[in-house]
């Protein structure tokens, strides 16, 4: 399946831009595909074991994947996965 991964500006500089076409059957496979192609981006998306960080939220077509199976959530051709890192400050 071809999926579009949408990155925030802060992460886009580590890849080819804010929109990346990726392959996979699940969100985890899509993230693994992107992590392999853009090694500098990989540690910003998942931990060493390949699991999502609790402070990075992934949306599959505007739905939080934490409520849809996490990285095991199935994707379909044309879906969009959006990455939203936590922002701290005050």
Secondary structure, DSSP 8 states (H G I E B T S, - for coil): -EEEEE--HHHHTTTTSSEEEEE-SBHHHHHHHHHHH-HHHHHHHB-TTS-B-TTEEEEETTEEGGGTTGGG-B--TT-EEEEEE-----
